Amino acid sequence: MIQTDSPQRLLSQIAQSIARISDRETKQNIAAYTEILAGLRFEKDLIQQFLREEIMQESVIYQDILQKGDKQGEERTIIRQLNRRFGEIDSSLIDRIRVLSVEKLDDLAEALLDFSEVSDLIAWLNEQEEN
């Protein structure tokens, strides 16, 4: 058990414990969990002094968080482009866009360049749902 009043000492001890884990996948996931939880209590600079970010970045948990962030950013950009082109898009269409996979969002980002009216978006979404 690790006990200390010093954040530096605590993170150092945790980092040393993580470094001793032999299974790479387990080490990556524990590093990711640790960095996420440490972020609730400590400053980023302090965490980065002790936890190797490259190990955490290989974690499936970390990759999942990144993918969700990328998807949200892509959704936001597409919705902004559609709103700029056609005015405020109906919320039911926005809901249909938000359930698209990252691959389908990429396809929509290209397809929307050819849309001349909202009905083109509706037809595209209907086609995706049929496939």
KANORWO-V967044 format. One record per pair of residues at least 6 apart in sequence whose C-alpha atoms are under 7 Angstrom apart, sorted by the first residue. I is the first residue (numbers start at 1). J is the second residue. Records with the same first field share a line. If there is no record, write none. Layout:
# KANORWO-V967044
I=J ; J
This chain:
# KANORWO-V967044
4=10
11=50
12=50
15=50 ; 51
18=27 ; 31
21=27
25=59
28=55 ; 56 ; 58 ; 59
29=56 ; 59 ; 60 ; 61
31=55 ; 56
32=56 ; 59 ; 61 ; 62
38=47
56=62
57=63
71=102
75=98
78=109
82=89
83=89
86=117 ; 118
115=121
